[in-house]
Amino acid sequence: MEWLKGIFDRILSVFPRILILSPFEGGIRVTFGKYLKVLPPGWYLYWGLIQKVYWVETQTQVVDLRNQSIQTKDGQSIVVSGAIQYSIKNVQYVFCNVQDFDKALETLSLGIILEFVKNRTLEECQDIGALKSEILRGIKEAARGWGLKIEKVFITDLSKTRNIRLLTNKFNTEI
């Protein structure tokens, strides 16, 4: 049955298709895999045989930062988590300059948090305002050219913790 669907899709690709982008969406149309056109909200005809269309929601979004266990400069273990609020300002850059911008924002943020905490004492890390401004500055700098507007940083958890790390080698087995 899948082969029949494939044949049907190929036949339909000869005819133009309609794409409607809502006021909170933006897109790009790629023709012959080479020519790119930015599509603001509206309706468009495209030819599936020679064109591909990609779209994304452009309104404010939030990416959650998972809990991260970090050791401070003075040897204290803390856990930090947060969120990043952003919106899409340039659809072309979002599709052409970064792959999976949500994951990239999360990974960058966690790296910036790690650098901030490991170079400060526990007392210095309690300054949440400084942590938020450092993350915001670092992400804005790192994500320049991605087509994103980084709006706000939230710290949802910052607390002292006790870490127990088990050293294991699951690949070391005797025969």
PyMOL commands that set and color helices and strands:
alter all, ss='L'
color gray80, all
select helices_A, chain A and resi 2-12+91-96+101-118+122-125+128-142
alter helices_A, ss='H'
color red, helices_A
select strands_A, chain A and resi 16-21+25-31+35-39+42-47+51-57+61-71+77-88+148-160
alter strands_A, ss='S'
color yellow, strands_A
deselect
rebuild
show_as cartoon
